């Protein structure tokens, strides 16, 4: 009796091609979601990606817990002390700088400075760039022309000159470094998301949302943006290392303030002339820069392979 009832209720499924059962369809969707998540996590399990995650975890730990991890306080690491360029010892495992400051402690606190500048500046770039790129790509016409010409001006403007202007007017403070790097990154993210939005707005799910009565704001930020955000995530990860390198370069050429910022580039600039008799003062800050940038590059490469496996063999 139950078999006959099942045949009667599902006769369309048995004899009409393309018919779906609601229960089976719901199970299929849930199964595909789990399979997709497992595949994404599996693609992240490469050795280099795990190494990058471990490096980033270590750097973030240094940045967040610097007062507990460092053998000396931040104020002590900023004071002028005796025993300049002392070799590694039990008191100073990595040696000291020209002012007798502990290199290990400054390497740890330098991670906080680098991430404090890199992350907020990139968040500013992504936030503004996403809005500009989505609006330009979705509306097109004169809106796209005006917004993209402004972005072209930002791209054509020399980044170093902009940073010099900010620092010369307001001084070498962290917030002005963040603002300068944040403004410089807007155009890149805007152009990147714009090209993805132009392709996505012609797809069927966007047309279906428009037919169903969804507003333009909902279509842009609820339907299009989540499906075009992958390149932004990958670019964001790569650009963290780029901002850290740029910050170190600016500090190296003298745009930083070694009296108020514990920063790896400042330490490298101060020790460049003593490499022949105090190599540790130059070596360890440079190693921290290399390791940090390398970690973010490995994570970005792993995310690229996981989010778009078609690029893995390129």
Secondary structure by P-SEA (a helix, b strand, c coil): caaaaaaaaccccccccccccaaaaaaaaaaaaaaaaaaaaaaaccaaaaaaaaaaaaaaaaaaacccccccccccccccccccccccccccccccccccccaaaaaaaaaaaaaaacaaaaaaaaaaaaaaaaaaaaccaaaaaaaaaaaaaaaaccaaaaaaaaaaaccccaaaaaaaaaaaaaaaaaaaaaaaaaaaaacaaaaaaaaaccccccccccccccccaaaaaaaaaaaaaaaaaaaaaaaaaccccccccccaaaaaaacccccccccccccaaaaaaaaaaaaaaaaaaaaaaaaccccccc
